[in-house]
Amino acid sequence: MHDPLILLHAVQAVVNAARPDTPRSGTDRVDRDRGAVSIEQVLWYAAAAVSVAVVAAIIWSQIRTTASTPVQSPSAP
């Protein structure tokens, strides 16, 4: 397989075989809209964003608490 065009067609065939709901030629049609976002997806992303914000706030408060404690100077024995 030294011909890049043959390799390209082989890769496209494998990708199309792995995703059977995609059109394989220009005349095939997909019945569902791929650009729509469901409310479930929006809620999952919102929940993920809220959880990341909560974890970041907890970590930031611990960093500020640790940073505000005084540093003890080392002393010679």
N, C-alpha and C positions, 0 to 999 in steps of 0.2 A: 504494500500500500504506500507507494511513494507519490501517488498523485494526490495533491491536496483537495481537489474537487471530489474525488471518490471518498476521501476521509470525511469531508464536510457532509456529504450525503449520508454516510454511515452514521455519523453522530446525530444528524437530524432524525433519522429513522429510529434510532434508539430513544431519543427524547420524545418523539411522537408516540412511540409504543408505550412509554412509561406513563403518559398522560392521555388516556383514551377519550377524555371529554373535549379535547382540542380538535379543531378541524385539521384534516390531513391534506386537504387541497383547497384551492380557492373557491370551489363550488360547494363545499360542505358548510353547514351553518350550525352555530351553537345556539341553543334555544334560551339559555339564561344570560342575563346581563352580568358581565364580569366586573363592571365598574361600581356596582352598588355596594354600599356598606350597611350591614344590618345593625340594629340597635344593640344586639348582643355584643358585637365587636366593639362598638363605641363604649359600652359599659365595661367590658374587659379592659380596654385601654385606660379608661378613667380610673378603674380600681387599681390598676398597676401604677398609674401616676400618683394616686393618693398614697399607696403603700410605700413607694419610693420616697415621697416627700416626708412621710412619717419617720421612716428609717433615717433619712438624712437629718431631720430635726433632732432625733435622739442622739445620733453620733455627734452632731454639732454642739449640742448642749453638754455632752460629756467632754468634748475637746475644750470648750470654754471654761468648764469647771476645773479641769485639770490645769489649764493654762493660768488660771487666776490664783492657784495655790502658791504660796511663797516658796522660793527655792532655798534650801538650807546650804549655807556655805560650808565647804569642807574645812575641817580643822586638823591641825597637825597633832599627832598623839603625844 
